[in-house]
């Protein structure tokens, strides 16, 4: 029974890692597209005085997606900014314990924010709230990525806490 459970958890962890990797790649691809479209917009604006009107608003939405698709990828690869001046002079066990506690705190915070964002996104959907700019689109179609990102951060934080706790054993 223990082996089955361990295999199941390993499979879920591997699947999650693949999702995180593809979200990171998708965030990078969106960033490249933004750069291409903004460059094209600038060229068209200054050569034929005919800018792409949709680029600015699309870029606003794309930046939101880049943030929440890429945050978990960056956390997985320990790329977030951190102040570890004091931790560097502490022992390995202290660092592992401290990082485990901080990862658990982060998981709780991400879960609370995710729950709040899920409720708000459902509200936007149920009340048919629209964004009226260049595009007229339902607001939940843009905001849904926020709870998705925080749920992913929640699970990645739990994985990190588990990894740090294993270092203590």
C-alpha positions in Angstrom: 0.0 0.0 0.0 2.8 2.4 0.9 4.6 1.7 -2.4 1.4 2.4 -4.4 0.9 5.7 -2.6 4.5 6.7 -3.1 4.2 5.8 -6.8 1.0 7.8 -7.0 2.5 10.9 -5.4 5.6 10.6 -7.6 3.4 10.5 -10.7 1.4 13.6 -9.5 4.6 15.4 -8.7 6.1 14.6 -12.1 2.9 15.8 -13.8 2.9 19.0 -11.8 6.5 19.6 -12.8 5.6 19.2 -16.4 2.8 21.7 -16.1 5.1 24.2 -14.4 7.7 23.7 -17.2 5.1 24.3 -19.9 3.6 27.3 -18.1 7.1 28.8 -18.0 7.6 28.1 -21.7 4.2 29.6 -22.5 5.1 32.8 -20.4 8.4 33.1 -22.4 6.6 32.7 -25.7 4.1 35.4 -24.8 6.9 37.7 -23.8 8.5 37.1 -27.3 5.2 37.8 -29.0 4.8 41.1 -27.0 8.3 42.2 -28.1 7.4 41.4 -31.7 4.1 43.2 -31.7 5.4 46.2 -29.9 8.3 46.5 -32.4 5.9 46.1 -35.3 3.6 48.7 -33.7 6.5 51.2 -33.4 7.6 50.6 -36.9 4.1 51.1 -38.3 3.5 54.1 -36.2 6.6 56.0 -37.4 6.8 54.8 -41.0 3.2 54.9 -42.3 1.5 56.6 -39.3 -0.8 53.6 -38.8 -0.2 51.9 -35.5 -1.8 48.6 -34.4 -4.5 49.9 -32.1 -4.9 46.5 -30.3 -1.3 46.1 -29.2 -1.4 48.2 -26.1 -4.4 46.5 -24.6 -3.2 43.1 -25.6 0.2 43.8 -23.9 -1.6 44.7 -20.7 -3.4 41.4 -20.6 -0.3 39.5 -21.7 1.8 40.9 -18.9 -0.8 39.6 -16.4 -0.5 36.1 -18.0 3.3 36.2 -18.1 3.4 37.0 -14.4 1.1 34.2 -13.2 2.2 31.6 -15.7 5.9 32.2 -15.0 5.8 32.7 -11.2 5.7 29.0 -10.3 8.4 28.2 -12.8 10.7 30.9 -11.3 9.9 29.6 -7.8 10.7 26.0 -8.8 14.1 27.1 -10.1 14.7 29.3 -7.0 14.9 32.4 -9.1 12.9 34.8 -6.9 14.7 37.6 -5.2 15.5 36.8 -1.6 17.5 38.3 1.2 19.7 35.5 2.6 22.5 37.5 4.1 21.8 36.1 7.6 20.9 32.6 6.4 24.3 32.2 4.7 26.1 32.4 8.0 23.7 29.9 9.7 24.1 26.2 9.6 22.6 24.0 6.9 19.9 22.5 9.3 18.8 26.0 10.4 18.6 27.2 6.8 16.5 24.1 5.8 14.2 24.5 8.8 13.8 28.3 8.2 13.1 27.7 4.4 10.6 25.0 5.2 8.7 27.3 7.6 8.8 30.2 5.1 7.6 27.9 2.3 4.7 26.8 4.5 3.8 30.4 5.3 4.0 31.2 1.6 1.7 28.2 0.8 -0.9 29.5 3.3 -0.8 33.0 1.9 -1.1 31.7 -1.7 -4.0 29.5 -0.7 -5.9 32.5 0.9 -5.2 34.7 -2.1 -6.2 31.9 -4.5 -9.5 31.4 -2.6 -10.2 35.1 -2.7 -9.4 35.3 -6.4 -11.5 32.2 -7.2 -14.5 33.8 -5.5 -13.9 37.1 -7.4 -13.5 35.4 -10.7 -16.7 33.4 -10.2 -18.4 36.7 -9.3 -17.2 38.3 -12.5 -18.5 35.3 -14.5 -21.9 35.2 -12.8 -22.5 38.9 -13.2 -21.2 39.0 -16.7 -18.8 41.9 -16.0 -17.2 43.1 -19.2 -14.1 45.0 -20.0 -14.9 47.7 -22.5 -11.8 49.1 -24.2 -10.5 48.3 -27.7 -11.9 44.8 -27.1 -15.2 44.1 -25.3 -14.6 40.9 -23.5 -15.8 39.2 -20.3 -13.5 40.2 -17.4 -13.3 36.7 -16.0 -11.5 35.5 -19.2 -8.5 37.8 -18.2 -8.7 37.4 -14.5 -8.9 33.6 -14.3 -5.2 33.3 -14.6 -4.7 35.0 -11.2 -6.2 32.1 -9.1 -4.6 29.6 -11.4 -1.2 31.1 -10.7 -1.8 31.3 -7.0 -3.0 27.6 -6.8 0.2 26.6 -8.7 2.3 28.7 -6.3 0.5 27.0 -3.4 1.4 23.5 -4.6 5.0 24.5 -5.5 5.4 26.0 -2.0 4.3 22.8 -0.4 6.7 20.9 -2.6 9.5 23.2 -1.5 8.6 22.8 2.2 8.6 19.0 1.8 12.1 19.2 0.1 13.5 21.4 2.9 11.9 19.2 5.6 13.5 16.1 4.0 16.9 17.8 4.4 16.3 18.0 8.1 15.9 14.2 8.4 
